[in-house]
Amino acid sequence: MNIRFLGALGLLMIVLALPRNSVAEHQRSSASHDSAITISTTAPAVPGQFIVQFRPTASRNQRQSTLAVLGAYVVRRIEPLNLDVLEIPALTKTSTSTAMDRILAHARDNHDIVFLEPNYIYTTTYLPNDSAYQNQWAWSMVRAPQAWDITRGSPNVTIAVLDTGIDREHPDLKAKVVSHGIDLVTADGIAHDENGHGTHVAGTAAAATNNALGGAGMCPLCQVLPVRVLNAFGSGTLDAVAEGIIYAADAGVQVINLSLGGPGSFALQHAVDYAWTHGSFLACAAGNNGTASLDMAYPAAYGNCFAVAATTSMDQTADFSNYGSWVEMGAPGVNIYSGWLYGGYHTISGTSMAAPHVAGVAGLLASFGLSNSQIRSRLCTSADRTAATGSAYTCGRLNAWRAVSAAIPTTTPTLRPTTTRTPTPSAIPQPGVTVMPSTPPAHAPTVTAVPTVAVPGNTLINSGFEDGNAPWEQVSAWNYALIIDGPAHTGRRGALLSGFINGGDALFQTVTVPAHGKLTYYLRVTSDDAPTQPRDYLRVKLYTTNGIPIATLRTWSNATLWNIWIVDSVDMNAYAHQTLRIQFETITDSQWNTWFAIDDISLTP
């Protein structure tokens, strides 16, 4: 088989995570020509190969002139991203730092070039483990059986697995593969697995379930599209990975799994953004370097990827897993049992194994018709908060049942009985917060009848919720209506988030922030929990219109002053003229109930 050979300089490991470090600066500031060509010369790459993007204004003659000066020729073209893969024969065998500096210096001075970077290598990174005694412990951890009682997905939903290919004859996958897919490693066109990693990943995401064979898959009825971008050794090139992402997006898949990693790259980021804007949700392995560094954490570290760390059967972060504020979620990734080559099964570990758990739940959510941004929000708000939440990852550990429970009408959940406890609040309001007099209710908030007063210059619509729900959007783990008749600071309607255990709600509106803007809102917290230790949280956050987190403006908890309306104001001038999503979101634990009431929200100049 004509497998593309990769030297030691350019192995693309299935490490399950791509770095964010050395290339982060130039990837996040693509408007700067100089930053766009400040690339890593130490990350593994194919000797003598580069990826270049010419400016649209560059003529054919100007491009040919540039290639002549570089001593390069075009190996392949990636048309949707306006990229060319170049090869410089003089550097394919011997690449010195002086020669590399000459190439980069020319690119820096050539205004026909947007960016030029090495054709990096990305790889799978997993940890073999033949001890399969735990088999599929992960399903109970993330409450998959309860999720399957609600939905097993849909054959109209496809998960693209960009990996080493798939064993298309595997009994757990044979009926799930929608086509031959594509092989971007060789020219035979069939994405057959010669490594095992891709089959393992596909099995976790979508293996046939309840068929008396082998293992189960998170989305049993979802289809699988194999996209081979890594060779038999688990390595692949930047151009293959980028082209594979584009292929999957153009095929219309709802979910893309990327259990691979390597250095940051403009081309890779463009491909990820292309897939996101075409409606695909991307689950990406955070990487197995046991660090918060972004050096080899891509594509997971990109904003349009959902980065997944690996957790253990003890619900702890795996010692090998990457972690940090750039990682969204933890999911089982240690001793994971799934399909392997020749119809077999294997137990291995890695963030490569964690990502397809999330991809499978994304497939379940896509079967309800949720968009990629809605899937991202639902996964985050429904996650279980663990001891590692906030340090190893931001949202929590995957909970499949809570995620899908919020996607359909459900019966009213059973609340813990309210107690006769009457705690004395000890928390002090945050600086700038004003305490408003109010009559404390017993537990469940009551309706007030103070007239609503319009706030001059308010750019938020229906800020007091008196005119129905629109344009506010609501997401509830229990499918509750969040905007209701009471509690209200003024008028008769307000928003009530949480109020039940193991819950997560989100209420948001998209708006353009005015110059010198100030966000003001009224909040009342009521809880059955003790005020001494925060367990249930409300966060005021900003997101892009595509659902990418930007900032957390405020964090409140059950330790906030109770049963009293408080007013808080936040300076928004740093976000002036940006169109953003202002979101109030809650997460509650399995102990006592906490209610967060919100009303009279305004955004004024």
SULKANOR-V314874 format. One record per backbone hydrogen bond with DSSP energy under -1.0 kcal/mol. CO is the residue of the C=O (numbers start at 0). NH is the residue of the N-H. E is the energy in kcal/mol with one decimal. If there is no record, write none. Layout:
BEGIN
co:CO nh:NH e:E
co:CO nh:NH e:E
END
This chain:
BEGIN
co:0 nh:2 e:-2.0
co:6 nh:9 e:-1.6
co:8 nh:44 e:-2.4
co:12 nh:14 e:-1.6
co:12 nh:122 e:-2.4
co:12 nh:260 e:-1.7
co:13 nh:123 e:-1.2
co:13 nh:124 e:-9.9
co:17 nh:296 e:-2.1
co:20 nh:23 e:-1.3
co:22 nh:26 e:-1.9
co:23 nh:27 e:-1.9
co:28 nh:31 e:-1.9
co:31 nh:35 e:-1.7
co:33 nh:36 e:-1.2
co:34 nh:37 e:-1.5
co:36 nh:38 e:-1.3
co:43 nh:120 e:-2.0
co:45 nh:48 e:-2.0
co:47 nh:87 e:-2.9
co:48 nh:118 e:-2.0
co:49 nh:85 e:-3.5
co:50 nh:116 e:-2.2
co:51 nh:83 e:-2.3
co:52 nh:113 e:-3.3
co:52 nh:114 e:-1.0
co:54 nh:57 e:-1.9
co:58 nh:62 e:-2.2
co:59 nh:63 e:-2.5
co:60 nh:64 e:-2.3
co:61 nh:65 e:-2.0
co:62 nh:66 e:-2.4
co:63 nh:67 e:-2.1
co:64 nh:68 e:-2.0
co:65 nh:69 e:-2.1
co:66 nh:70 e:-1.2
co:66 nh:71 e:-2.6
co:72 nh:86 e:-2.3
co:75 nh:84 e:-3.0
co:77 nh:82 e:-2.0
co:78 nh:81 e:-1.6
co:82 nh:77 e:-2.8
co:83 nh:51 e:-2.5
co:84 nh:74 e:-3.7
co:84 nh:75 e:-1.1
co:85 nh:49 e:-2.0
co:86 nh:72 e:-1.7
co:87 nh:90 e:-2.5
co:88 nh:91 e:-1.1
co:95 nh:99 e:-2.4
co:96 nh:100 e:-2.6
co:97 nh:101 e:-1.8
co:98 nh:102 e:-1.8
co:99 nh:103 e:-2.5
co:100 nh:104 e:-2.5
co:101 nh:105 e:-2.0
co:102 nh:106 e:-2.1
co:103 nh:107 e:-2.4
co:104 nh:108 e:-1.6
co:109 nh:112 e:-1.6
co:111 nh:54 e:-2.9
co:114 nh:52 e:-2.3
co:116 nh:50 e:-3.4
co:117 nh:119 e:-1.7
co:118 nh:45 e:-2.6
co:119 nh:237 e:-2.3
co:121 nh:235 e:-2.0
co:122 nh:13 e:-5.0
co:122 nh:14 e:-2.9
co:122 nh:260 e:-1.5
co:123 nh:13 e:-3.8
co:126 nh:348 e:-1.5
co:129 nh:131 e:-1.1
co:136 nh:140 e:-1.3
co:137 nh:141 e:-2.1
co:138 nh:143 e:-2.9
co:141 nh:399 e:-1.7
co:141 nh:400 e:-1.1
co:142 nh:146 e:-1.5
co:143 nh:147 e:-2.6
co:144 nh:148 e:-1.1
co:146 nh:149 e:-1.2
co:146 nh:150 e:-2.6
co:151 nh:220 e:-2.8
co:153 nh:156 e:-1.9
co:156 nh:222 e:-2.9
co:157 nh:254 e:-1.7
co:158 nh:224 e:-2.1
co:159 nh:256 e:-3.0
co:160 nh:226 e:-2.2
co:162 nh:228 e:-2.5
co:162 nh:229 e:-2.0
co:165 nh:167 e:-1.4
co:166 nh:169 e:-1.9
co:169 nh:172 e:-1.9
co:169 nh:173 e:-2.7
co:171 nh:207 e:-2.6
co:172 nh:175 e:-2.0
co:172 nh:176 e:-1.2
co:175 nh:223 e:-2.7
co:179 nh:190 e:-1.9
co:181 nh:227 e:-2.7
co:189 nh:191 e:-2.4
co:190 nh:165 e:-2.2
co:195 nh:199 e:-2.2
co:196 nh:200 e:-2.4
co:197 nh:201 e:-2.5
co:198 nh:202 e:-2.3
co:199 nh:203 e:-1.9
co:200 nh:204 e:-2.0
co:201 nh:205 e:-2.7
co:202 nh:206 e:-2.0
co:203 nh:217 e:-2.7
co:204 nh:218 e:-2.3
co:218 nh:221 e:-1.2
co:222 nh:158 e:-2.7
co:223 nh:177 e:-2.3
co:224 nh:160 e:-2.2
co:225 nh:181 e:-1.4
co:226 nh:162 e:-1.9
co:227 nh:183 e:-2.8
co:230 nh:233 e:-2.1
co:233 nh:123 e:-2.0
co:234 nh:230 e:-3.5
co:235 nh:121 e:-2.8
co:236 nh:240 e:-2.3
co:237 nh:241 e:-2.8
co:238 nh:242 e:-2.4
co:239 nh:243 e:-2.3
co:240 nh:244 e:-2.2
co:241 nh:245 e:-1.9
co:242 nh:246 e:-2.5
co:243 nh:247 e:-2.3
co:244 nh:248 e:-2.4
co:245 nh:249 e:-2.8
co:246 nh:250 e:-1.4
co:247 nh:252 e:-1.6
co:248 nh:251 e:-1.5
co:253 nh:280 e:-2.5
co:254 nh:159 e:-3.0
co:255 nh:282 e:-2.5
co:256 nh:161 e:-2.0
co:257 nh:259 e:-1.1
co:257 nh:284 e:-2.2
co:260 nh:122 e:-2.2
co:261 nh:18 e:-2.5
co:261 nh:297 e:-2.2
co:264 nh:268 e:-2.2
co:265 nh:269 e:-2.6
co:266 nh:270 e:-2.0
co:267 nh:271 e:-2.5
co:268 nh:272 e:-2.7
co:269 nh:273 e:-2.2
co:270 nh:274 e:-2.2
co:271 nh:275 e:-2.4
co:272 nh:276 e:-2.6
co:273 nh:277 e:-1.1
co:274 nh:279 e:-2.4
co:275 nh:278 e:-2.0
co:280 nh:255 e:-3.0
co:281 nh:305 e:-2.6
co:282 nh:257 e:-2.9
co:283 nh:307 e:-2.3
co:286 nh:321 e:-2.5
co:290 nh:322 e:-1.7
co:293 nh:296 e:-1.5
co:296 nh:17 e:-1.7
co:296 nh:18 e:-1.3
co:296 nh:300 e:-1.9
co:297 nh:261 e:-1.5
co:298 nh:301 e:-2.1
co:301 nh:304 e:-1.8
co:305 nh:283 e:-2.4
co:306 nh:328 e:-2.0
co:307 nh:285 e:-2.5
co:308 nh:330 e:-1.7
co:309 nh:317 e:-2.7
co:310 nh:332 e:-2.4
co:311 nh:314 e:-1.8
co:315 nh:311 e:-2.7
co:317 nh:320 e:-1.2
co:319 nh:289 e:-2.0
co:323 nh:326 e:-1.8
co:326 nh:393 e:-2.1
co:327 nh:394 e:-2.7
co:328 nh:308 e:-3.1
co:329 nh:397 e:-2.7
co:330 nh:310 e:-2.1
co:332 nh:349 e:-3.2
co:335 nh:347 e:-2.0
co:337 nh:345 e:-2.7
co:340 nh:343 e:-1.8
co:343 nh:339 e:-2.6
co:345 nh:337 e:-2.2
co:346 nh:128 e:-1.7
co:347 nh:335 e:-2.9
co:348 nh:126 e:-3.2
co:349 nh:352 e:-1.1
co:350 nh:354 e:-2.2
co:353 nh:356 e:-1.0
co:353 nh:357 e:-1.2
co:354 nh:358 e:-2.4
co:355 nh:359 e:-2.2
co:356 nh:360 e:-1.7
co:357 nh:361 e:-2.6
co:358 nh:362 e:-1.8
co:359 nh:363 e:-1.9
co:360 nh:364 e:-2.4
co:361 nh:365 e:-2.4
co:362 nh:366 e:-1.3
co:364 nh:367 e:-1.5
co:364 nh:369 e:-1.4
co:365 nh:368 e:-1.9
co:370 nh:374 e:-2.6
co:371 nh:375 e:-2.2
co:372 nh:376 e:-2.2
co:373 nh:377 e:-2.7
co:374 nh:378 e:-2.7
co:375 nh:379 e:-1.8
co:376 nh:380 e:-2.7
co:377 nh:381 e:-1.7
co:383 nh:396 e:-3.3
co:385 nh:388 e:-1.4
co:387 nh:390 e:-2.1
co:387 nh:391 e:-2.5
co:387 nh:392 e:-1.2
co:391 nh:323 e:-1.5
co:392 nh:389 e:-3.9
co:395 nh:329 e:-1.9
co:396 nh:383 e:-3.0
co:398 nh:402 e:-1.8
co:399 nh:403 e:-2.3
co:400 nh:404 e:-2.3
co:401 nh:405 e:-1.1
co:403 nh:406 e:-1.4
co:429 nh:432 e:-1.9
co:433 nh:566 e:-2.8
co:449 nh:490 e:-6.5
co:454 nh:457 e:-1.7
co:461 nh:464 e:-1.4
co:462 nh:600 e:-2.1
co:468 nh:471 e:-1.8
co:472 nh:507 e:-2.2
co:474 nh:505 e:-2.7
co:475 nh:478 e:-1.4
co:481 nh:495 e:-2.8
co:483 nh:485 e:-1.3
co:483 nh:493 e:-2.1
co:493 nh:483 e:-2.4
co:494 nh:597 e:-2.6
co:496 nh:595 e:-2.2
co:502 nh:587 e:-2.4
co:503 nh:476 e:-1.9
co:504 nh:585 e:-2.6
co:505 nh:474 e:-2.6
co:506 nh:583 e:-2.9
co:507 nh:472 e:-2.9
co:508 nh:581 e:-2.5
co:510 nh:579 e:-2.6
co:512 nh:576 e:-3.4
co:513 nh:516 e:-1.4
co:516 nh:571 e:-2.9
co:517 nh:603 e:-2.1
co:518 nh:569 e:-2.7
co:519 nh:601 e:-3.1
co:520 nh:567 e:-2.4
co:521 nh:598 e:-1.8
co:522 nh:565 e:-2.7
co:523 nh:596 e:-3.0
co:524 nh:562 e:-2.8
co:525 nh:594 e:-4.0
co:535 nh:557 e:-1.1
co:536 nh:586 e:-1.9
co:537 nh:555 e:-3.5
co:538 nh:584 e:-2.4
co:539 nh:552 e:-2.9
co:539 nh:553 e:-1.3
co:540 nh:582 e:-2.8
co:541 nh:549 e:-3.1
co:541 nh:550 e:-1.3
co:542 nh:580 e:-3.1
co:543 nh:546 e:-1.9
co:547 nh:543 e:-2.4
co:550 nh:541 e:-2.9
co:553 nh:539 e:-2.4
co:555 nh:537 e:-2.2
co:556 nh:559 e:-2.0
co:564 nh:435 e:-3.4
co:565 nh:522 e:-2.8
co:566 nh:433 e:-2.5
co:567 nh:520 e:-1.9
co:569 nh:518 e:-2.6
co:571 nh:574 e:-2.1
co:572 nh:575 e:-1.7
co:574 nh:577 e:-1.9
co:577 nh:512 e:-2.5
co:579 nh:510 e:-2.8
co:580 nh:542 e:-2.0
co:581 nh:508 e:-1.7
co:582 nh:540 e:-3.1
co:583 nh:506 e:-2.5
co:584 nh:538 e:-3.0
co:586 nh:536 e:-2.7
co:588 nh:501 e:-2.8
co:592 nh:527 e:-3.2
co:593 nh:498 e:-2.0
co:594 nh:525 e:-2.3
co:595 nh:496 e:-2.7
co:596 nh:523 e:-2.2
co:597 nh:494 e:-2.5
co:598 nh:521 e:-2.3
co:601 nh:519 e:-2.9
co:602 nh:458 e:-2.6
co:603 nh:517 e:-2.2
END
